[in-house]
Amino acid sequence: MNQEAVRNAADDLDAHVRDVIAWHFSPETGTPFWLDWAESAGWDPRSEVRGFSDLVRFGHFEDEWLRGGPARRWVPKALAERPIYTFETGGTTGIPKTRTNIEDFRLDYERFSETLPDAHFPKGANWLMLGPSGPRRLRLAVEHLCQHRGGICFCVDLDPRWVIKLIKRGAMDELKLYQDHVIDQAMTILSAGHDIRCMFTTPKLLDAIANRLESEGSSIHDAGITGIFCGGTEMTAQWARFACEELLGPDVYMAACYGNTLMGLARAKTLTADDGFKITYYAPQPRAVLEVVDPDATSDVVDFGATGRVMLTTLTKEFFLPRFLERDEAEREPPCDDFPWPGVSGVRPFGKAAGGTTVGVY
Amino acid sequence: MLHFPVLRWGEPYQSLDVERVHHFETGEPIAEVSQANGGLVQRDLRKLARARDALRAIPSAELLAMCAKAADLFLDGDLPLGDATQSADDFVRCQSATTGLPEHMARMNMHKLHHVLTNLDAILASLMRGLDLDILARGHGMERGVPRSYQATTPALGIVLPSNSPGVHGLWLPVIPLQVGLVMKPGSSEPWTPWRMAQAMFAAGVPKEAIAIYPGAHDAGGTIMNHVPRSLIFGSTQTVNQYRANPAIRVHGPGFSKILLGDDVVDDWERYLDVMVDSVLVNGGRGCINCSGIWASRHTREIAEAIAARVGPVAPKRHDDRDAALAAFTTPGQAAAVNADIDAALEEAGVEDVTAPHRDGDRLVAKERCDYLRPTVVHCESPDAAIASKEYMFPFTAVVACPQARMIDAIGETLVGTAITADDAWIRALLDAPHIDRLNIGPIPTTKLDWMQPHEGNIVEFLYRARAYQSAPLQ
């Protein structure tokens, strides 16, 4: 590992933190929520935050702050005249969390696009977005990724909030019918002569569509798909191996990602049998940072290889989210050549928080 | 360390996702168990039909002979386990180590399964009322001059198995000679029996593509339940309620098995004390057929005291002690939760734990890596007491005072009902009670099963449906 690259990445991160803090806490450009926060906190982050490690002074971002309006309090003054999107997360019951967006979803996915191998995700290829629709960042982001690469994106309707309700009331027959309904839509698109070559999907939906294709005498490969972009905490090394060996075959590439509305998306190292299909994610630093911390002392990052709770910091000019404790745990991984900053592996629902979370939704 | 692979229609598959099972007393890792992901199970289930095709290529009589041979191999043979070989003694030690069941009980269960396997011909003859097995194989035939036709409802039976009681495996053993495949998800701490039984069957000639075993999380079990046309699941009352209305799923939940003493015999209750004690205590009190309620119109306090005097002194012993009568709770916190539930129920007026004076110490015995609950007899002055309808996974019974005239209505769901009586009118009413599954009339322990009779439904009727069939020669 090139230690100079690691040092440079850390320096870049510190400089980026100073820029983002200056932006969000400036009376001219700043974000109303953070300007109010600084006033009540009684200190000026612009003069006291010199680098990433100083963000500990913010404590932990509370996701409750994102529930309810006014949404404009999250829009920096300098961007107030731009067209604004809102993306939601949660919301099966009660008020969902809202993140405002202007360009972030496009920037995140354009950067992600640079990591996709053109041989498997050809420029100009059309995509199938087989994932959640509605007020979610993912749906527009994947469509933009496809457009950015010169293709047209075909989408399905999938309402994960309804799926969660079905799971919670144990309506497994209805759940199966709904999954069939989603797969029916995907099969229709794949059969309609749209020359789909690439697909976003989740582990459960990839299982389902691969099974459907095979039951009809085809396969992911035979359907013309050459690249799969797949995300979700359900993705384990065993599932990745199963998918690569049995659902996709050697000619279909799978790019694994860990992402959410608050972060953007973290790219996984290429999955290989030699590495035991280990899934190690690297955040899109410096725009977002993933740390693995001691759950009982969240200022302490755990050693490489050790387990801890995932903590996210998002640092863009549209959104500042310091030290948010995710509902996931993971192992901390060392930097690598492609990503000279620490990563995370084995991401799964956090033990102490998992009781309130319904996972494996789509 | 031993490794349990996933068994994909007979072919071992080592998963990247493994769970360790540990010795309940020492904490020593006993084995690593490969975990199947739901997608893998779903993919394999596309080969369900192949399982039945492979079995239909073998006459039922030959499959019965293979099962008899498998019985002996299961009981005494050295059989493959991952890359190693497992003797019968190894099996007993390992099963005890991970389930908390004393070794002598594990061996007793082996003999029970051996008995079922070696008597499958008679068991099936009984369950099928003497119908020729070949009629099931062919799909039609003549029986006493009458045309009969049966259609398999599924090419394989899905089973989501529990961890707590190896005795339940007797329920699925008749499936293979019925030419129906098996898809099993074993309990997390009891992968031993399904694996060893499958290996014994393979060694006896049963085709490998007839049996699949998928250790794993809920995802694996859910996939089996959702994708195999007929499934058995073992679980709690909540599980029972969830699947009660689903004809494709047969649920085996708590038994709430009971002994009812008729007014005609209750004054002689001491004659039946052994039956009552055995029904409560056998097999560590873990099974759904263990007695969780003893109901009588009078003498209930004396009955409770007498049972308590017999079972109260029973204390935990080492797993390899031949006199060990209690099984350990190996799930952290489970015994404490049960203990707290009982203590809360004892707050109710008219409810009393009569075991306490016969026990040196608390009901809950906490060890370093496991817990025990010592036998508990509760006296209830009324059938309306909440604890009168409870069942726990240790020797527990409520002795309930209830007039005979009210008893049948008040007992609720009852897997095994032993009614000690000679009162013909009451026996007729008991025979008509739809909420009693297995009915014993007379002093028969609830734990004494007659395998020649159906248990929570007839497995043959679950796997085959009778239908009309006619044929005529072409003109």
Chai-1 contact restraints between the chains, C-beta under 6 A:
chainA,res_idxA,chainB,res_idxB,connection_type,confidence,min_distance_angstrom,max_distance_angstrom,comment,restraint_id
A,G170,B,Q242,contact,1.0,0.0,6.0,A-B,restraint_1
A,M172,B,N226,contact,1.0,0.0,6.0,A-B,restraint_2
A,K176,B,N226,contact,1.0,0.0,6.0,A-B,restraint_3
A,D207,B,G39,contact,1.0,0.0,6.0,A-B,restraint_4
A,N211,B,Q42,contact,1.0,0.0,6.0,A-B,restraint_5
A,T236,B,D17,contact,1.0,0.0,6.0,A-B,restraint_6
A,A237,B,L16,contact,1.0,0.0,6.0,A-B,restraint_7
A,Q238,B,S15,contact,1.0,0.0,6.0,A-B,restraint_8
A,Q238,B,L16,contact,1.0,0.0,6.0,A-B,restraint_9
A,Q238,B,D17,contact,1.0,0.0,6.0,A-B,restraint_10
A,Q238,B,N37,contact,1.0,0.0,6.0,A-B,restraint_11
A,W239,B,N37,contact,1.0,0.0,6.0,A-B,restraint_12
A,R241,B,L16,contact,1.0,0.0,6.0,A-B,restraint_13
A,F242,B,N37,contact,1.0,0.0,6.0,A-B,restraint_14
A,F242,B,L40,contact,1.0,0.0,6.0,A-B,restraint_15
